[in-house]
C-alpha cells in the first residue's frame, strides 16, 4: 500500500492549529532521530507527548482527531520512504548567496534546533551509545561537535560588529557545508543502526527454541510474512530486509 506524501507545510499548518510544542522542522528532526534508534517499537505514537505536550489534544471531534493522526503518522511514513530512497535531509530553508547576518543566524538556529531534536528522537528509543559501536559513537560525537559549532556561530552572528559581503558569503558557504556534512553523518548513523538491528534480529532468530544459561526457554517470535513490513522499522518488506539476514544465517 502506497502512503500519501505529507508535505512539511501541511504538517506545520496542523501543528499551528493544535498549538503544538514543536515546529514542523523540529518534528522532522525528532522523527529522523527516532528512525535512527535501535528500538524496534519506536514510532510516531510514542512521540505525541513530545510534540503536543503531556495532555495532547488532536481536535474538537473524532474527525479532527483522525485527520490529525493521519498527518502526524503520514509524515512519519513519508520520512520512512525518503530514508529508504537514501534522501536524508533537514527541512529546507532558503539562504540566498547574499544572505544578511539575520538570515544566516536564522539558518544556524534552525539547524542547531534540529540537531537537538534529532538526538532527542534517538533518546526516545532508550538507546545507549554503546549499542551503536565505535563507529556509531564517533558519528554521535561529530554531530555533537556540529551542534556546538552552530551554537558558536549563532552567538557570533548575534554581535553587532559590521561584516562585509565577502565575509558573509564565506560564512554562508561554511554553514551550508556543515549542514550537508551533518545530513551525511545522519545517513551514516542510520546505516550503522540498520546493521545493529539486523544483527539483533538474526541473533534472536538463531536462538529461538534454545535455553538460556539459567534454563529459561527462549520463545519463538511471531511469524512475519515475506511481504509484510519488517519489524525493524526500516520501511522495507521483511524479505528484502532482516528476513534476508535471517535466511543467510
N, C-alpha and C positions, 0 to 999 in steps of 0.2 A: 504494500500500500504506500503510495507516494504522499508525503505530507506537504501541506501548503506552506510555501515560504513566507515567513513573517518578517517584514521589513523593520528596521530599527526605529523608524518614525512611528509605526503602528504601536510598537512596544512603548515608546516614550509617551504617546498620547494616553495609553492605558495607565501607565504609572502616574502621570499627572492627575488623571481623573480619580485615581484611588488614593491620592495623597501618599504615595509610597516613600519610603526612606531613601531609596536609591534612584539614581538616574538610569536611563537605558544603557549608557556606556558602562556604568558600574555593574548592572545586572549581566551584561555581556561578559565582562571580566570575571564575575563570580561564577557564571556558567562554565567558562573556559577552565577555571581552576577546578571546579567540580568534575569536569571531564578529564582532568589530569590526575585526579585522585585514584588511588588503587582500590578504593572501596567500591565493591560491585553494586551495592544497593543504593548508592547516592544518586539522586535525581532531583528534578525541579520541585517535587512535592515536599522535599526536606529542606528546601531553601526559601520557602514562602515567608517564614518568620523573619529571616534576614532582609528580605526585600520589602515586606509590608509592615513589619513590626510584630510584637508579641500577640496581638489580637487582630489578625488581618481581616479586612472587610473586602469582599470581592464584588460588591454592588448591592443594590436595593431589592433585587429579585433573583430567582433561580436562573432566569435567562441571562441576567447581567453576570452572575457568577460563572455560568457555563462559558460565556463569551470571554470573560477574563482569563479563566483557566486555559481556554483554547489558545489564547495569545501567549500566555506565560509558558505553557508546555510546548506550544508550537515553535516558539523562538528557540527553545532547547533543541528540538528536533532539527531546526534549521542549522544550528551550530554543529550538531552531530553530522549532518550531511556535508557541511563545509569542511569539517575535520577529516571525514572520510575521503574527501576530494583533495586534501592537502592544502586547504585555504585557511590557514590560521592567521587571523588579522585582528588588530584592535579596531574599534569603531572609527570610521573616517572623520577627519576634521580638516577643514580647508586652511592651509597655511601658505599664503602666496609667497613668491620669492622675495617680494618687497615687504614682508611682514614687519609690523611695528613691534616694539617691546611688549606692548599689552597683548598682541596676538600671539607672540611667542610664549608669553607666560601662560596664557590660556591653554595653549597646546601642552606645555610642560605639566600644568596642574591636571589636565585630563589624563595624561599618561601616568603620572605619579599615582593618581587615584585608582586607575585601572590595575596597576601592579599591586596595589594594596588589596583590592578586592579579588584579584586573581589568587593571591596567596591565601586569602580567607576562604576561597572556594575549595582549595586543596585541604585546608584545615578542617572544613566541614565534614570531610571524609574520615577524620581522625588519623590521618597518616603521620607516621613517624618518619623523619627524613632518612633514617637508616634503611627504610623499605625501598628507597629509590637507588640504593647502592652508591658507590663512589661517583659514578658519572652523574647520577641524578642530583646528589648533594652539591657537586661542583656547579651544576646549572642553577640550582636554587641560590647558591651564593652569588653567582653572576647577576641574577635577577635582583637580588637584594642590593647589590652594588649599583645597578642601574637605577633603582628607585632612589637611592641616596644621591646619585648624580642628578636626577631630575629635581630632587628637593633642593639641592645646592643651587642649581640654575634658576629655580623659582625665586630664591632669595636674592640672587644676583640681579635678576631682571626686575625685581621689585624696587631696586635702588633707583634714584632719580638722576644718576650720572648720565650725561649725554652719550650717545653711541652713533657713529656714522653708519651709512647704508652698507658699506662693505663689511663692517663688523657684524651687523645684524644678519647679513646674508650668510656669513661664515657660521654664525651661531645657529641659524636655521638649518643649514646643511648638517651640522654636527648633531643637532637634536633629532633630525629625521633619520640619520644613520643609526643613532642609538635606538630609536623606536623600532626600526626594521630589525636590528640585531635582537631586540627583546622578543619580537614575534618569532624569529628563528629559534631562539632559546626555548620558547614555549612549545614550539613544534617538536624540538628535540626531546624535551622532557616528556611530552605525550608519547613519543616512541619508546622511551625508557619505561613509562607506565604500562604500555601495551605488553612489553616483554615480561614485566613483573607479574601482571595479571595472568598472562598465558602460562607462565611457569607455575603459578599458584594453582590454576585450574588443572593443568596437566598433572601436577603432583597429587592433587585431590582425586582425580580420576584414577590414577595409578594405584592409590591406596584404598580405594573403595572395597569394602568387604574384609579388609585386614584388621588387625587389632593393634592398639597402642601398647606401650610398654606395661601399662597397668591393666591390660586385658580388655579395655573398652573397644567394642566393635565400631568401626567407622562405617556409618550408614552410606548407602548408595545415594547419590544425588538424583534429583528428579530428572527424567529424560528430557532432553531438549531436541526438538525436531530439526532436521538438517536445514530447513528453510525458515526457521524461526530466528528472531534477532538474538545475537549472542548475549548471554547474561553478563558479560564483562562490560557492556555499555558502549562498545566501540561504534555501534550503529550498523555493523556488518552482520550478514547471516552467519549462523553457527558453523556451517560447513566451510565458510571462507575465512573463519577467524579461529577461535580457540578449538573448534571441532577438528580442524586440520592438525593442530598441535597434539590433540589427544590421540588422534589416529596414528600420528607419526611415532608417538611414544609407545 
